Amino acid sequence: MPELYAAYGSNLSHAQMQARCPGATVHGALLMPGWRLVLRKFALIQPDPASACPIGLWQVTEEHMASLDRYEGPHTYERTRLALPDGGEAWIYHELAFRPGPPSAEYVARLRQGYRDFGFDTAPLEAALAA
């Protein structure tokens, strides 16, 4: 049964998601109120009532989620549900292990590509990079 997965980091990249989850399709995009993008070694999101974070929604299968679980790692990220503004839910990964930055240039390039792929304004990404 199809599920929704909410991407905020490198999985915004359409090429990366097709490599990791062949057949996953874009379901939509939104600015998630109450969350802020943070960059250390990798992207994460944190609650912030004054912010909104770009989120790419992917329609995925259980097999896709199993693939993402392997990429995200059981000791690095935890898969949980995120309540969406429309009342629905999507899977999301929250960081468990603190990994200080900065992110690599290659990772930042994938983030920027993902923002382009979804048509997001890069201001939240650039703010996170400057913090």
All heavy atoms as an XYZ file, in Angstrom:
1022
protein
N       0.852     -1.187      0.000
C       0.000      0.000      0.000
C       0.890      1.239      0.000
O       1.823      1.324      0.791
C      -0.904     -0.028      1.231
C      -1.770      1.181      1.372
S      -2.903      0.982      2.748
C      -4.419      1.293      1.923
N       0.620      2.223     -0.836
C       1.465      3.428     -0.895
C       1.426      4.219      0.407
O       0.410      4.282      1.093
C       0.861      4.233     -2.039
C       0.080      3.264     -2.837
C      -0.401      2.220     -1.874
N       2.554      4.788      0.723
C       2.731      5.634      1.899
C       3.323      6.958      1.430
O       3.815      7.063      0.304
C       3.724      4.984      2.872
C       3.307      3.651      3.406
C       2.593      3.761      4.741
O       2.386      4.883      5.232
O       2.247      2.708      5.287
N       3.351      7.949      2.300
C       4.047      9.195      2.015
C       5.315      9.259      2.852
O       5.328      8.883      4.025
C       3.173     10.408      2.327
C       1.983     10.640      1.413
C       1.235     11.897      1.850
C       2.424     10.763     -0.035
N       6.371      9.744      2.223
C       7.646      9.977      2.880
C       7.970     11.454      2.709
O       7.875     11.997      1.600
C       8.739      9.101      2.260
C      10.138      9.555      2.562
C      10.608      9.628      3.872
C      11.002      9.918      1.540
C      11.893     10.063      4.141
C      12.291     10.340      1.804
C      12.729     10.414      3.115
O      14.002     10.846      3.377
N       8.338     12.125      3.794
C       8.664     13.548      3.788
C      10.176     13.719      3.811
O      10.834     13.341      4.775
C       8.033     14.240      4.994
N      10.721     14.284      2.739
C      12.158     14.516      2.632
C      12.461     15.985      2.879
O      11.717     16.866      2.431
C      12.647     14.108      1.245
N      13.553     16.251      3.576
C      13.981     17.625      3.833
C      15.465     17.816      3.540
O      15.954     18.931      3.538
C      13.683     18.028      5.287
C      14.301     17.078      6.290
C      15.630     17.207      6.667
C      13.558     16.034      6.824
C      16.209     16.317      7.554
C      14.118     15.148      7.711
C      15.445     15.286      8.086
O      16.016     14.398      8.962
N      16.194     16.733      3.289
C      17.631     16.796      3.042
C      17.967     16.291      1.653
O      17.296     16.625      0.676
N      18.985     15.450      1.572
C      19.463     15.005      0.260
C      18.447     14.158     -0.489
O      18.538     14.037     -1.713
C      20.793     14.257      0.396
O      20.638     13.083      1.157
N      17.459     13.594      0.204
C      16.421     12.827     -0.499
C      15.412     13.727     -1.213
O      14.480     13.226     -1.839
C      15.716     11.855      0.444
C      16.579     10.663      0.773
O      17.464     10.283     -0.006
N      16.353     10.067      1.929
N      15.626     15.045     -1.169
C      14.885     15.929     -2.060
C      15.369     15.747     -3.495
O      14.627     16.004     -4.440
C      15.062     17.395     -1.647
C      14.397     17.832     -0.350
C      14.869     19.231      0.028
C      12.882     17.786     -0.480
N      16.598     15.306     -3.658
C      17.166     15.083     -4.991
C      16.416     13.967     -5.694
O      16.378     12.836     -5.215
C      18.651     14.718     -4.877
O      19.113     14.140     -6.072
N      15.829     14.292     -6.831
C      15.070     13.289     -7.578
C      15.966     12.146     -8.034
O      15.561     10.971     -7.971
C      14.371     13.937     -8.766
C      13.249     14.846     -8.358
N      12.341     15.349     -9.258
C      12.885     15.362     -7.158
C      11.456     16.114     -8.628
N      11.778     16.140     -7.353
N      17.183     12.456     -8.477
C      18.106     11.404     -8.927
C      18.477     10.477     -7.772
O      18.508      9.249     -7.937
C      19.359     12.026     -9.545
N      18.747     11.044     -6.602
C      19.098     10.204     -5.454
C      17.935      9.308     -5.055
O      18.127      8.124     -4.789
C      19.535     11.068     -4.271
C      19.874     10.238     -3.033
C      20.522     11.045     -1.955
O      21.589     11.603     -2.160
N      19.887     11.122     -0.799
N      16.728      9.856     -5.017
C      15.579      9.032     -4.633
C      15.318      7.930     -5.654
O      14.954      6.819     -5.272
C      14.336      9.897     -4.441
C      14.198     10.445     -3.049
S      14.052      9.204     -1.734
C      12.371      8.644     -1.971
N      15.504      8.205     -6.932
C      15.287      7.149     -7.924
C      16.342      6.063     -7.796
O      16.058      4.882     -8.053
C      15.230      7.723     -9.339
C      13.941      8.472     -9.616
C      12.683      7.678     -9.261
O      12.491      6.563     -9.734
N      11.835      8.245     -8.405
N      17.560      6.425     -7.394
C      18.601      5.420     -7.167
C      18.297      4.588     -5.923
O      18.490      3.372     -5.918
C      19.965      6.095     -7.035
N      17.808      5.224     -4.883
C      17.522      4.533     -3.627
C      16.180      3.817     -3.647
O      16.034      2.756     -3.044
C      17.538      5.521     -2.457
C      18.910      6.054     -2.144
C      18.900      7.013     -0.978
N      20.276      7.380     -0.645
C      20.606      8.115      0.404
N      19.670      8.569      1.216
N      21.872      8.394      0.633
N      15.201      4.411     -4.309
C      13.823      3.913     -4.295
C      13.235      3.971     -5.703
O      12.358      4.806     -5.985
C      12.969      4.746     -3.343
S      13.558      4.784     -1.652
N      13.700      3.105     -6.611
C      13.181      3.137     -7.977
C      11.653      3.034     -8.003
O      11.075      2.183     -7.325
C      13.819      1.925     -8.644
C      15.024      1.615     -7.811
C      14.674      2.028     -6.411
N      11.030      3.934     -8.734
C       9.578      3.927     -8.837
C       8.875      4.849     -7.861
O       7.667      5.069     -7.991
N       9.597      5.397     -6.878
C       8.966      6.370     -5.983
C       8.563      7.587     -6.819
O       9.259      7.966     -7.755
C       9.931      6.783     -4.880
N       7.439      8.178     -6.490
C       6.956      9.315     -7.267
C       6.742     10.532     -6.361
O       6.408     10.395     -5.182
C       5.636      8.989     -7.993
O       4.660      8.595     -7.025
C       5.836      7.876     -9.012
N       6.928     11.699     -6.943
C       6.688     12.939     -6.212
C       5.193     13.065     -5.967
O       4.383     12.935     -6.883
C       7.218     14.150     -7.008
C       6.783     15.456     -6.344
C       8.734     14.083     -7.143
N       4.837     13.306     -4.730
C       3.433     13.486     -4.353
C       3.101     14.972     -4.192
O       1.957     15.369     -4.369
C       3.151     12.736     -3.051
C       1.746     12.840     -2.587
N       0.722     12.117     -3.134
C       1.180     13.617     -1.622
C      -0.418     12.423     -2.530
N      -0.171     13.333     -1.614
N       4.105     15.769     -3.830
C       3.865     17.192     -3.638
C       4.994     17.824     -2.863
O       6.009     17.192     -2.571
N       4.809     19.077     -2.544
C       5.794     19.840     -1.790
C       5.065     20.837     -0.914
O       3.958     21.265     -1.251
C       6.732     20.569     -2.753
N       5.664     21.183      0.205
C       5.040     22.148      1.096
C       6.081     22.814      1.973
O       7.200     22.309      2.101
C       3.961     21.488      1.952
C       4.433     20.418      2.931
C       4.306     20.942      4.351
C       3.567     19.179      2.792
N       5.701     23.932      2.546
C       6.484     24.553      3.602
C       5.857     24.088      4.912
O       4.709     24.427      5.213
C       6.444     26.074      3.501
C       7.291     26.679      2.402
C       7.073     28.190      2.330
C       8.760     26.373      2.632
N       6.595     23.290      5.661
C       6.079     22.692      6.886
C       6.185     23.698      8.031
O       7.290     24.015      8.484
C       6.881     21.428      7.192
C       6.335     20.621      8.313
S       4.742     19.911      7.851
C       4.253     19.275      9.427
N       5.035     24.236      8.469
C       5.078     25.226      9.549
C       5.547     24.592     10.858
O       5.261     23.428     11.141
C       3.631     25.713      9.652
C       2.806     24.652      9.015
C       3.681     23.947      8.027
N       6.294     25.387     11.629
C       6.723     24.933     12.950
C       8.006     24.129     12.953
O       8.396     23.588     13.993
N       8.694     24.055     11.808
C       9.950     23.306     11.703
C      11.000     24.159     11.005
O      10.673     24.959     10.132
C       9.748     22.010     10.920
C       8.885     21.039     11.644
C       7.524     20.929     11.547
C       9.300     20.064     12.588
N       7.072     19.931     12.373
C       8.147     19.383     13.024
C      10.538     19.701     13.114
C       8.205     18.346     13.965
C      10.590     18.665     14.038
C       9.428     18.003     14.463
N      12.258     23.936     11.374
C      13.390     24.672     10.809
C      14.453     23.686     10.358
O      14.757     22.721     11.052
C      13.955     25.598     11.883
C      15.194     26.354     11.496
C      15.589     27.341     12.596
N      15.732     26.723     13.905
C      16.892     26.309     14.410
N      18.006     26.437     13.748
N      16.919     25.774     15.610
N      15.020     23.938      9.185
C      16.131     23.148      8.671
C      17.402     23.516      9.416
O      17.693     24.698      9.607
C      16.318     23.392      7.173
C      17.476     22.640      6.518
C      17.186     21.145      6.454
C      17.736     23.195      5.123
N      18.150     22.498      9.838
C      19.434     22.677     10.505
C      20.441     21.809      9.768
O      20.121     20.684      9.367
C      19.353     22.242     11.990
C      20.711     22.298     12.661
C      18.338     23.092     12.741
N      21.643     22.324      9.572
C      22.700     21.546      8.930
C      23.868     21.388      9.879
O      24.397     22.373     10.395
C      23.172     22.212      7.639
C      22.229     22.063      6.469
C      22.700     22.903      5.302
C      22.120     20.615      6.057
N      24.221     20.129     10.090
C      25.474     19.798     10.757
C      26.248     19.035      9.681
O      26.424     19.564      8.591
C      25.215     18.985     12.011
C      24.434     19.789     13.058
C      24.506     19.216     14.439
N      23.448     18.326     14.782
C      22.500     18.551     15.685
N      22.440     19.624     16.345
N      21.591     17.679     15.945
N      26.641     17.802      9.967
C      27.257     16.989      8.907
C      26.216     16.680      7.841
O      26.504     16.615      6.654
C      27.845     15.709      9.496
C      28.567     14.869      8.474
C      29.264     13.690      9.093
C      30.014     12.917      8.025
N      30.754     11.792      8.604
N      24.979     16.459      8.292
C      23.847     16.193      7.410
C      22.677     17.062      7.856
O      22.734     17.697      8.904
C      23.466     14.705      7.435
C      24.559     13.802      6.963
C      25.314     13.075      7.859
C      24.859     13.701      5.611
C      26.347     12.251      7.421
C      25.888     12.886      5.160
C      26.634     12.158      6.072
N      21.629     17.075      7.061
C      20.443     17.876      7.364
C      19.602     17.222      8.455
O      19.546     16.000      8.571
C      19.607     18.054      6.097
N      18.953     18.061      9.221
C      17.944     17.602     10.170
C      16.938     18.737     10.319
O      17.180     19.858      9.860
C      18.555     17.229     11.520
C      19.247     18.327     12.297
C      18.826     18.289     13.753
C      20.752     18.097     12.216
N      15.817     18.442     10.909
C      14.839     19.486     11.190
C      14.572     19.507     12.679
O      14.648     18.488     13.358
C      13.536     19.333     10.372
C      12.843     18.000     10.644
C      13.816     19.502      8.888
C      11.459     17.902     10.013
N      14.291     20.722     13.165
C      13.995     20.914     14.579
C      12.732     21.751     14.704
O      12.492     22.632     13.870
C      15.146     21.638     15.280
C      16.411     20.834     15.344
C      17.538     21.588     16.022
O      17.560     22.819     16.045
N      18.493     20.856     16.558
N      11.948     21.483     15.753
C      10.768     22.323     15.976
C      11.173     23.777     16.176
O      12.147     24.082     16.857
C      10.157     21.746     17.256
C      10.714     20.370     17.375
C      12.075     20.418     16.749
N      10.440     24.670     15.545
C      10.646     26.114     15.679
C       9.346     26.785     15.251
O       9.042     26.855     14.065
C      11.808     26.585     14.807
C      12.082     28.076     14.947
O      11.226     28.815     15.492
O      13.152     28.502     14.499
N       8.564     27.258     16.226
C       7.256     27.825     15.894
C       7.301     29.000     14.931
O       6.326     29.287     14.252
C       6.684     28.258     17.247
C       7.592     27.754     18.289
C       8.850     27.279     17.652
N       8.452     29.678     14.840
C       8.553     30.862     13.986
C       9.046     30.540     12.579
O       9.225     31.438     11.774
C       9.491     31.874     14.641
N       9.274     29.265     12.274
C       9.854     28.888     10.977
C       8.920     27.990     10.174
O       7.915     27.501     10.679
C      11.173     28.139     11.197
O      12.132     28.984     11.759
N       9.318     27.789      8.925
C       8.667     26.814      8.040
C       9.769     26.198      7.189
O      10.619     26.902      6.654
C       7.622     27.479      7.162
N       9.760     24.889      7.087
C      10.819     24.157      6.392
C      10.272     23.525      5.107
O       9.219     22.887      5.129
C      11.354     23.066      7.309
S      12.663     22.075      6.578
N      10.985     23.692      3.988
C      10.575     23.013      2.752
C      10.632     21.491      2.920
O      11.622     20.941      3.417
C      11.603     23.483      1.725
C      12.131     24.765      2.266
C      12.138     24.577      3.757
N       9.562     20.837      2.525
C       9.438     19.380      2.616
C       8.978     18.864      1.248
O       7.996     19.369      0.701
C       8.384     18.965      3.677
C       8.776     19.448      5.074
C       8.137     17.466      3.650
C       9.898     18.702      5.735
N       9.671     17.874      0.738
C       9.243     17.187     -0.478
C       8.535     15.905     -0.101
O       9.049     15.136      0.708
N       7.357     15.699     -0.634
C       6.594     14.486     -0.327
C       6.733     13.483     -1.462
O       6.510     13.822     -2.635
C       5.120     14.824     -0.102
C       4.826     15.668      1.132
C       3.354     16.077      1.148
C       5.187     14.919      2.403
N       7.100     12.266     -1.102
C       7.246     11.164     -2.050
C       6.206     10.103     -1.750
O       5.959      9.783     -0.576
C       8.630     10.533     -1.901
C       9.760     11.402     -2.330
C      10.515     12.223     -1.546
C      10.271     11.527     -3.658
N      11.473     12.849     -2.313
C      11.345     12.433     -3.605
C       9.932     10.947     -4.876
C      12.080     12.784     -4.736
C      10.663     11.291     -5.992
C      11.725     12.199     -5.921
N       5.601      9.553     -2.793
C       4.742      8.392     -2.621
C       5.645      7.173     -2.739
O       6.347      7.001     -3.752
C       3.643      8.350     -3.665
C       2.623      7.282     -3.364
C       1.359      7.454     -4.182
O       1.239      8.341     -5.017
N       0.398      6.597     -3.931
N       5.644      6.352     -1.690
C       6.561      5.224     -1.601
C       5.818      3.961     -1.179
O       4.694      4.020     -0.686
C       7.701      5.516     -0.596
C       8.601      6.653     -1.077
C       7.157      5.829      0.786
N       6.482      2.834     -1.354
C       5.965      1.535     -0.929
C       6.711      1.080      0.320
O       7.705      1.696      0.732
C       6.170      0.488     -2.037
O       7.587      0.326     -2.225
C       5.513      0.911     -3.352
N       6.277     -0.033      0.889
C       6.990     -0.617      2.031
C       8.416     -0.980      1.644
O       9.344     -0.836      2.448
C       6.245     -1.847      2.546
C       4.959     -1.514      3.261
C       4.240     -2.744      3.785
O       4.906     -3.756      4.086
O       3.005     -2.679      3.887
N       8.612     -1.443      0.409
C       9.961     -1.788     -0.055
C      10.841     -0.544     -0.120
O      12.022     -0.591      0.228
C       9.910     -2.475     -1.422
C       9.292     -3.863     -1.399
C       7.751     -3.838     -1.371
O       7.128     -2.777     -1.683
O       7.176     -4.878     -1.012
N      10.280      0.575     -0.573
C      11.033      1.826     -0.590
C      11.430      2.235      0.829
O      12.576      2.659      1.063
C      10.216      2.963     -1.211
C       9.929      2.783     -2.660
N       8.718      3.130     -3.202
C      10.679      2.297     -3.676
C       8.738      2.868     -4.506
N       9.927      2.359     -4.808
N      10.507      2.123      1.770
C      10.812      2.502      3.147
C      11.890      1.589      3.732
O      12.760      2.058      4.467
C       9.552      2.504      4.010
C       8.569      3.618      3.677
S       9.262      5.299      3.616
C       9.955      5.470      5.244
N      11.859      0.313      3.387
C      12.912     -0.602      3.855
C      14.264     -0.184      3.289
O      15.284     -0.233      3.987
C      12.575     -2.040      3.466
N      14.291      0.245      2.033
C      15.522      0.736      1.428
C      16.005      1.992      2.145
O      17.197      2.119      2.473
C      15.300      1.026     -0.059
O      16.447      1.602     -0.628
N      15.100      2.924      2.408
C      15.480      4.144      3.119
C      15.973      3.831      4.530
O      16.927      4.452      5.013
C      14.314      5.133      3.160
C      13.967      5.774      1.829
C      12.668      6.568      1.947
C      15.102      6.655      1.321
N      15.352      2.864      5.191
C      15.809      2.453      6.525
C      17.272      2.023      6.474
O      18.055      2.339      7.372
C      14.970      1.304      7.074
C      13.577      1.713      7.518
O      13.308      2.932      7.652
O      12.746      0.807      7.725
N      17.654      1.303      5.432
C      19.052      0.859      5.307
C      19.974      2.050      5.072
O      21.056      2.114      5.658
C      19.187     -0.159      4.174
C      18.593     -1.522      4.512
C      18.924     -2.571      3.465
N      18.375     -2.285      2.152
C      17.134     -2.571      1.757
N      16.294     -3.160      2.590
N      16.736     -2.283      0.534
N      19.564      3.002      4.244
C      20.405      4.166      3.974
C      20.523      5.069      5.193
O      21.592      5.627      5.456
C      19.863      4.983      2.792
C      20.268      4.420      1.464
C      19.365      3.686      0.697
C      21.555      4.609      0.968
C      19.734      3.161     -0.538
C      21.930      4.086     -0.255
C      21.026      3.369     -0.999
O      21.387      2.845     -2.199
N      19.440      5.243      5.914
C      19.448      6.169      7.043
C      20.059      5.537      8.290
O      20.531      6.251      9.164
C      18.028      6.688      7.330
C      17.349      7.352      6.148
C      18.124      8.535      5.563
O      18.980      9.111      6.246
O      17.853      8.884      4.400
N      20.034      4.226      8.377
C      20.698      3.523      9.471
C      19.920      3.535     10.769
O      19.403      4.574     11.167
N      19.836      2.400     11.438
C      19.026      2.309     12.658
C      19.612      3.061     13.849
O      18.902      3.353     14.785
C      18.982      0.804     12.941
C      20.223      0.270     12.296
C      20.454      1.127     11.091
N      20.888      3.395     13.829
C      21.503      4.096     14.961
C      21.754      5.573     14.655
O      22.241      6.300     15.499
C      22.817      3.412     15.350
C      22.643      1.959     15.634
N      21.925      1.491     16.715
C      23.054      0.865     14.954
C      21.917      0.173     16.689
N      22.590     -0.229     15.633
N      21.419      6.000     13.446
C      21.668      7.372     13.028
C      20.378      8.186     12.983
O      20.331      9.311     13.453
C      22.334      7.381     11.634
O      23.468      6.511     11.671
C      22.788      8.765     11.261
N      19.348      7.610     12.395
C      18.041      8.258     12.294
C      16.958      7.294     12.770
O      17.111      6.080     12.656
C      17.721      8.636     10.844
C      18.502      9.801     10.306
C      19.678      9.600      9.602
C      18.061     11.107     10.485
C      20.398     10.666      9.086
C      18.777     12.182      9.976
C      19.940     11.950      9.279
O      20.638     13.007      8.774
N      15.887      7.860     13.271
C      14.716      7.085     13.670
C      13.561      7.476     12.752
O      13.291      8.661     12.548
C      14.362      7.415     15.116
C      13.064      6.797     15.591
C      12.697      7.247     16.988
O      12.772      8.464     17.271
O      12.346      6.377     17.785
N      12.893      6.472     12.205
C      11.732      6.747     11.360
C      10.508      6.931     12.248
O      10.172      6.085     13.066
C      11.506      5.594     10.387
C      10.327      5.869      9.497
C      10.026      4.927      8.381
N      10.485      3.594      8.356
C       9.726      2.550      8.011
N       8.445      2.721      7.711
N      10.222      1.355      7.944
N       9.835      8.073     12.069
C       8.623      8.379     12.823
C       7.602      9.004     11.879
O       7.907      9.304     10.728
C       8.906      9.355     13.987
O       9.423     10.565     13.461
C       9.895      8.768     14.981
N       6.411      9.221     12.386
C       5.354      9.867     11.611
C       5.368     11.363     11.871
O       5.581     11.817     12.989
C       3.988      9.320     12.006
C       3.749      7.888     11.587
C       3.611      7.820     10.114
N       2.909      6.625      9.711
C       2.451      6.438      8.512
N       2.596      7.370      7.593
N       1.845      5.344      8.184
N       5.122     12.118     10.813
C       5.019     13.569     10.883
C       3.591     13.937     10.505
O       3.101     13.518      9.453
C       6.013     14.210      9.909
C       5.978     15.729      9.789
C       6.500     16.371     11.077
C       6.810     16.178      8.598
N       2.924     14.708     11.367
C       1.581     15.195     11.053
C       1.693     16.321     10.037
O       2.455     17.271     10.232
C       0.888     15.681     12.319
N       0.969     16.194      8.949
C       0.986     17.200      7.885
C      -0.139     18.217      8.101
O      -1.156     17.900      8.734
C       0.825     16.520      6.527
C       1.916     15.509      6.164
C       1.566     14.787      4.870
C       3.269     16.178      6.080
N       0.027     19.422      7.560
C      -1.001     20.460      7.762
C      -2.387     20.071      7.264
O      -3.385     20.562      7.789
C      -0.463     21.659      6.970
C       1.006     21.439      6.875
C       1.191     19.948      6.847
N      -2.470     19.188      6.258
C      -3.783     18.797      5.718
C      -4.461     17.697      6.532
O      -5.520     17.206      6.148
C      -3.652     18.363      4.260
C      -2.883     17.056      4.080
O      -2.430     16.455      5.093
O      -2.730     16.614      2.922
N      -3.842     17.298      7.657
C      -4.412     16.250      8.501
C      -3.852     14.868      8.207
O      -4.095     13.931      8.958
N      -3.107     14.722      7.113
C      -2.478     13.451      6.798
C      -1.188     13.260      7.572
O      -0.829     14.059      8.447
N      -0.493     12.181      7.260
C       0.782     11.871      7.889
C       1.772     11.409      6.843
O       1.378     10.899      5.788
C       0.637     10.754      8.921
C      -0.121     11.118     10.164
C      -0.093      9.989     11.178
O      -0.117      8.796     10.776
O      -0.041     10.277     12.378
N       3.043     11.571      7.156
C       4.116     11.072      6.296
C       5.221     10.533      7.190
O       5.404     10.997      8.321
C       4.657     12.186      5.404
N       5.955      9.557      6.668
C       7.146      9.075      7.361
C       8.240     10.122      7.239
O       8.366     10.795      6.218
C       7.648      7.767      6.750
C       6.786      6.588      7.035
C       6.023      5.894      6.138
C       6.600      5.945      8.293
N       5.365      4.873      6.766
C       5.701      4.882      8.091
C       7.096      6.183      9.588
C       5.301      4.036      9.123
C       6.695      5.338     10.609
C       5.813      4.279     10.381
N       9.025     10.243      8.282
C      10.172     11.157      8.285
C      11.252     10.541      9.161
O      10.956      9.709     10.025
C       9.750     12.553      8.795
C      10.804     13.588      8.458
C       9.413     12.537     10.271
C      10.329     15.012      8.559
N      12.470     10.943      8.924
C      13.592     10.465      9.735
C      14.099     11.604     10.608
O      14.375     12.691     10.116
C      14.727      9.941      8.844
C      14.366      8.651      8.164
C      13.753      8.651      6.919
C      14.610      7.432      8.784
C      13.406      7.461      6.295
C      14.262      6.244      8.161
C      13.663      6.259      6.927
O      13.306      5.084      6.319
N      14.208     11.317     11.933
C      14.757     12.275     12.894
C      16.124     11.777     13.337
O      16.301     10.591     13.634
C      13.842     12.412     14.117
C      12.591     13.168     13.840
N      12.569     14.523     13.630
C      11.313     12.757     13.735
C      11.325     14.909     13.406
N      10.551     13.862     13.455
N      17.067     12.695     13.403
C      18.434     12.340     13.774
C      18.500     11.864     15.221
O      17.951     12.487     16.121
C      19.349     13.553     13.572
C      20.802     13.233     13.811
C      21.705     14.413     13.560
O      21.552     15.437     14.255
O      22.560     14.307     12.672
N      19.208     10.750     15.438
C      19.442     10.220     16.780
C      20.853     10.536     17.260
O      21.068     10.784     18.433
C      19.264      8.695     16.795
C      17.870      8.160     16.529
C      17.901      6.653     16.403
C      16.919      8.586     17.645
N      21.818     10.465     16.360
C      23.227     10.645     16.703
C      23.670     12.050     16.332
O      23.475     12.477     15.195
C      24.075      9.612     15.970
N      24.253     12.761     17.274
C      24.771     14.098     16.996
C      26.035     13.953     16.156
O      26.996     13.311     16.564
C      25.080     14.842     18.291
C      25.633     16.218     18.046
C      24.779     17.275     17.802
C      27.001     16.447     18.044
C      25.278     18.552     17.567
C      27.506     17.712     17.806
C      26.646     18.768     17.572
N      26.001     14.525     14.959
C      27.160     14.488     14.068
C      27.472     15.919     13.666
O      26.794     16.495     12.816
C      26.853     13.619     12.846
C      26.669     12.148     13.245
C      26.158     11.320     12.129
N      24.832     11.791     11.740
C      24.211     11.421     10.640
N      24.782     10.592      9.817
N      23.023     11.883     10.350
N      28.492     16.505     14.305
C      28.804     17.903     14.012
C      29.232     18.103     12.572
O      29.709     17.181     11.916
C      29.936     18.228     14.986
C      30.506     16.924     15.392
C      29.424     15.903     15.238
N      29.060     19.323     12.092
C      29.392     19.659     10.705
C      30.772     20.225     10.600
O      31.567     20.058     11.516
N      31.005     20.839      9.499
C      30.063     21.229      8.452
C      29.811     20.099      7.463
O      30.564     19.121      7.411
C      30.777     22.401      7.759
C      32.226     22.047      7.882
C      32.356     21.364      9.231
N      28.747     20.247      6.643
C      28.481     19.244      5.607
C      29.526     19.333      4.498
O      30.127     20.386      4.288
C      27.097     19.618      5.090
C      26.956     21.071      5.402
C      27.762     21.330      6.644
N      29.723     18.230      3.793
C      30.673     18.227      2.677
C      30.119     19.053      1.510
O      28.901     19.245      1.380
C      30.931     16.794      2.200
O      29.783     16.283      1.544
N      31.009     19.508      0.654
C      30.598     20.270     -0.533
C      29.695     19.424     -1.422
O      28.722     19.934     -1.995
C      31.826     20.750     -1.301
N      29.988     18.133     -1.545
C      29.172     17.234     -2.374
C      27.756     17.119     -1.801
O      26.771     17.126     -2.532
C      29.856     15.860     -2.465
C      29.152     14.867     -3.370
C      28.041     14.094     -2.677
O      28.116     13.898     -1.441
O      27.085     13.699     -3.365
N      27.650     17.028     -0.472
C      26.335     16.927      0.167
C      25.546     18.225     -0.051
O      24.357     18.183     -0.383
C      26.496     16.626      1.659
C      25.187     16.409      2.367
C      24.465     15.231      2.194
C      24.660     17.376      3.207
C      23.250     15.031      2.841
C      23.452     17.186      3.857
C      22.754     16.014      3.670
O      21.550     15.826      4.310
N      26.197     19.356      0.111
C      25.535     20.648     -0.103
C      25.055     20.759     -1.554
O      23.947     21.242     -1.818
C      26.456     21.825      0.283
C      25.850     23.161     -0.146
C      26.718     21.815      1.790
N      25.855     20.270     -2.496
C      25.446     20.296     -3.906
C      24.187     19.455     -4.113
O      23.285     19.846     -4.862
C      26.578     19.794     -4.801
N      24.089     18.293     -3.436
C      22.871     17.468     -3.553
C      21.675     18.171     -2.937
O      20.556     18.084     -3.451
C      23.078     16.094     -2.913
C      23.701     15.108     -3.873
C      23.705     13.700     -3.337
N      24.729     13.609     -2.291
C      24.584     12.930     -1.157
N      23.484     12.261     -0.914
N      25.547     12.898     -0.258
N      21.882     18.863     -1.814
C      20.790     19.630     -1.204
C      20.291     20.706     -2.162
O      19.082     20.851     -2.366
C      21.255     20.279      0.104
C      21.573     19.347      1.265
C      22.154     20.146      2.429
C      20.346     18.575      1.707
N      21.221     21.436     -2.741
C      20.826     22.493     -3.685
C      20.091     21.912     -4.884
O      19.112     22.500     -5.359
C      22.055     23.295     -4.111
C      22.557     24.212     -3.020
C      23.607     25.183     -3.502
N      23.881     26.158     -2.462
C      25.070     26.353     -1.914
N      26.110     25.661     -2.332
N      25.227     27.256     -0.966
N      20.544     20.762     -5.371
C      19.854     20.117     -6.494
C      18.442     19.711     -6.092
O      17.490     19.887     -6.849
C      20.634     18.903     -7.003
C      19.988     18.238     -8.208
C      19.864     19.188     -9.390
O      20.862     19.781     -9.813
N      18.670     19.350     -9.930
N      18.291     19.174     -4.899
C      16.970     18.800     -4.414
C      16.028     19.984     -4.305
O      14.851     19.901     -4.661
N      16.557     21.117     -3.849
C      15.743     22.328     -3.788
C      15.321     22.746     -5.193
O      14.170     23.142     -5.404
C      16.499     23.456     -3.076
C      16.261     23.494     -1.582
C      16.640     22.428     -0.772
C      15.635     24.585     -0.982
C      16.417     22.456      0.597
C      15.406     24.617      0.376
C      15.790     23.546      1.168
O      15.548     23.575      2.523
N      16.234     22.658     -6.152
C      15.875     22.975     -7.545
C      14.837     21.983     -8.061
O      13.871     22.370     -8.721
C      17.115     22.952     -8.443
C      17.973     24.193     -8.331
C      19.036     24.272     -9.405
N      19.982     23.171     -9.386
C      21.075     23.110     -8.617
N      21.359     24.095     -7.790
N      21.881     22.074     -8.698
N      15.032     20.693     -7.786
C      14.103     19.669     -8.276
C      12.674     19.928     -7.813
O      11.727     19.690     -8.558
C      14.543     18.270     -7.813
C      15.792     17.761     -8.505
O      16.219     18.344     -9.522
O      16.360     16.756     -8.010
N      12.519     20.392     -6.587
C      11.181     20.649     -6.041
C      10.719     22.087     -6.263
O       9.584     22.425     -5.939
C      11.125     20.304     -4.549
C      10.782     18.859     -4.290
C      11.776     17.928     -4.079
C       9.466     18.435     -4.278
C      11.468     16.597     -3.853
C       9.137     17.114     -4.050
C      10.147     16.192     -3.831
N      11.594     22.941     -6.794
C      11.225     24.327     -7.039
C      11.153     25.179     -5.786
O      10.437     26.187     -5.761
N      11.896     24.794     -4.735
C      11.883     25.550     -3.490
C      12.764     26.789     -3.578
O      13.807     26.778     -4.228
C      12.402     24.697     -2.324
C      11.500     23.587     -1.888
C      12.020     22.332     -1.642
C      10.144     23.786     -1.715
C      11.209     21.289     -1.219
C       9.316     22.757     -1.300
C       9.855     21.508     -1.047
N      12.365     27.822     -2.871
C      13.221     28.978     -2.619
C      14.378     28.460     -1.755
O      14.160     27.732     -0.776
C      12.413     30.034     -1.862
C      13.210     31.264     -1.472
O      14.445     31.297     -1.666
O      12.590     32.206     -0.963
N      15.602     28.824     -2.080
C      16.762     28.305     -1.349
C      17.068     29.086     -0.069
O      18.021     28.741      0.637
C      18.010     28.296     -2.236
O      18.283     29.622     -2.677
C      17.844     27.350     -3.420
N      16.279     30.100      0.254
C      16.566     30.924      1.447
C      16.676     30.080      2.734
O      17.626     30.288      3.502
C      15.532     32.026      1.605
N      15.783     29.118      3.012
C      15.951     28.322      4.237
C      17.237     27.490      4.217
O      17.893     27.324      5.253
C      14.718     27.416      4.270
C      13.709     28.122      3.435
C      14.495     28.828      2.367
N      17.617     26.993      3.059
C      18.849     26.222      2.936
C      20.053     27.127      3.168
O      20.972     26.774      3.929
C      18.930     25.561      1.554
C      20.222     24.816      1.230
C      20.515     23.724      2.242
C      20.140     24.237     -0.171
N      20.066     28.284      2.545
C      21.199     29.201      2.709
C      21.290     29.691      4.159
O      22.391     29.831      4.691
C      21.084     30.377      1.737
C      21.135     29.968      0.260
C      22.328     29.113     -0.109
O      23.440     29.318      0.432
O      22.171     28.199     -0.944
N      20.159     29.910      4.817
C      20.160     30.310      6.223
C      20.751     29.215      7.098
O      21.531     29.485      8.020
C      18.746     30.668      6.690
N      20.394     27.958      6.816
C      20.934     26.840      7.587
C      22.438     26.693      7.357
O      23.186     26.386      8.285
C      20.204     25.541      7.223
N      22.883     26.925      6.135
C      24.319     26.848      5.830
C      25.099     27.953      6.540
O      26.240     27.749      6.946
C      24.555     26.939      4.321
C      24.199     25.693      3.528
C      24.135     26.004      2.042
C      25.196     24.567      3.809
N      24.481     29.120      6.689
C      25.163     30.254      7.310
C      25.163     30.186      8.837
O      25.975     30.867      9.471
C      24.497     31.557      6.852
N      24.284     29.380      9.406
C      24.159     29.328     10.885
C      25.345     28.649     11.532
O      26.057     27.895     10.974
C      22.871     28.605     11.266
